[in-house]
Amino acid sequence: EDKVVQSPLSLVVHEGDTVTLNCSYEVTNFRSLLWYKQEKKAPTFLFMLTSSGIEKKSGRLSSILDKKELFSILNITATQTGDSAVYLCAQTSYDKVIFGPGTSLSVIP
Amino acid sequence: KAGVTQTPRYLIKTRGQQVTLSCSPISGHRSVSWYQQTPGQGLQFLFEYFSETQRNKGNFPGRFSGRQFSNSRSEMNVSTLELGDSALYLCASSARDRNSPLHFGNGTRLTVT
């Protein structure tokens, strides 16, 4: 059965730290890998990755995909308390979207 | 551009009842998908509609059904509610291209007592 795994499941860091969140997948008919940030309600879109080795950046966040090893990482540099959230990755294929369990990140002052 | 709108925001129902949730996608988006989110199971795919047709379906019982209207608005129905149906139900819309990212609404929090 297709599966998306995220690690760690939970993480506590201090403001200013750099964090790396991991996402591995084993889904057939891969189309894209998506990252979302979920605070209270709606997951908000961060990145969509389709090609290996091309880093996507948005401010202090960046992400990259390795299609050979079937994983992606999300990096957050100089973390702030506002980065506290659950980070979800999801893999899309031709007929479905499968989400991982999420990484709960807590950034303490 | 207005985002994805879900109504109602909160619902409390009793076991055995049925419920209908509504989702209005972002203007121009023709694909609408539904997800159930619970602490134990995470985000699970329910179904996807495109141009009024169900395109894909997740592993949920037949008590869960949906439909999409010609204006792309979608409804999800759950019949014979069970306690385990208590969850946050999220709707997401995307553009026509299946490789477009999903944009989520704020969800409907359903509590079954």
HADDOCK unambig.tbl for C-alpha pairs under 7 A between the chains (distance, minus, plus):
assign (segid A and resid 31 and name CA) (segid B and resid 99 and name CA) 6.73 0.50 0.50
assign (segid A and resid 32 and name CA) (segid B and resid 99 and name CA) 6.83 0.50 0.50
assign (segid A and resid 41 and name CA) (segid B and resid 106 and name CA) 5.16 0.50 0.50
assign (segid A and resid 41 and name CA) (segid B and resid 107 and name CA) 6.76 0.50 0.50
assign (segid A and resid 42 and name CA) (segid B and resid 104 and name CA) 5.61 0.50 0.50
assign (segid A and resid 42 and name CA) (segid B and resid 105 and name CA) 5.56 0.50 0.50
assign (segid A and resid 42 and name CA) (segid B and resid 106 and name CA) 4.40 0.50 0.50
assign (segid A and resid 42 and name CA) (segid B and resid 107 and name CA) 6.60 0.50 0.50
assign (segid A and resid 43 and name CA) (segid B and resid 104 and name CA) 6.15 0.50 0.50
assign (segid A and resid 44 and name CA) (segid B and resid 104 and name CA) 6.97 0.50 0.50
assign (segid A and resid 45 and name CA) (segid B and resid 103 and name CA) 6.76 0.50 0.50
assign (segid A and resid 48 and name CA) (segid B and resid 101 and name CA) 6.73 0.50 0.50
assign (segid A and resid 95 and name CA) (segid B and resid 56 and name CA) 6.13 0.50 0.50
assign (segid A and resid 96 and name CA) (segid B and resid 56 and name CA) 6.84 0.50 0.50
assign (segid A and resid 97 and name CA) (segid B and resid 45 and name CA) 6.94 0.50 0.50
assign (segid A and resid 99 and name CA) (segid B and resid 43 and name CA) 6.07 0.50 0.50
assign (segid A and resid 101 and name CA) (segid B and resid 42 and name CA) 5.34 0.50 0.50
